[in-house]
Amino acid sequence: MMLRLRQSRRRRGVAKHPKTAGQSALIERRGKVIHMADTRKSMGAVMLAVVAVGFVGLVVALVLNWIAGADFSPWTNYISDLSVGEGGASSVYFIQMLLIALLSALFFYGSMKTLRSSYGNGGWLTAGVIFGTIGSIDTLVMIFFPLDPMRPAIYTTHVWTGVIIFVCIAVYAICYSVVFRGSSGPLGASLVVAVVMAVLSVAFSALLALTELTHTIGRHAATYLIEWTAFSLFAVWMLMVGLGLRRSSG
């Protein structure tokens, strides 16, 4: 009889108190929140890496091209003219765009689950991931077809990829900014930049097609400047998203 009482007391002793069970659940939830925050922080770092690679690569390519004595300016050249730049500029452009495509693809892959859990808007997020992935693949194709006027087929292929890329970045920037709408700081403000950038990107895609594919219009400084402005605003948008994701995870 005494043995049964002792066993019964032991079983009651190891039974989990309701408060202990609640605390365990709370700790588990907190762990998940911390994990999601760390993931958003990592994604923000990836986006900032894209900006850094793009800026450094562009500056280095421009400097190398300038040292080689080549004429180049935002009102007489497309950005993609660096794909046939001189003095090693073309190699830097290739590496830069390759890294941008791979890092961007990593961001789109990771954002599907993480951002949906944090911000919702599944339809907008899905569209953003789809167009972002298409843009990343298109960039990988583009770098193997430089904008070389001496090789018309390769030149035309590059132009087509350029048209697609600028449409893609316009769409997915809008989609992601809608997902972030309502957030504080850079994330919430990114929609304004995305809209302006998207208008310019689509305009450039249309002008590029009319200039280089259908030859309906001639080359104008406005076309080049629109591309450079859209590209610069796109970099600002990525910077805002990268900083916003890092901030939101803090």
PyMOL commands that set and color helices and strands:
alter all, ss='L'
color gray80, all
select helices_A, chain A and resi 2-14+18-67+79-84+89-119+122-142+152-180+186-213+221-248
alter helices_A, ss='H'
color red, helices_A
deselect
rebuild
show_as cartoon
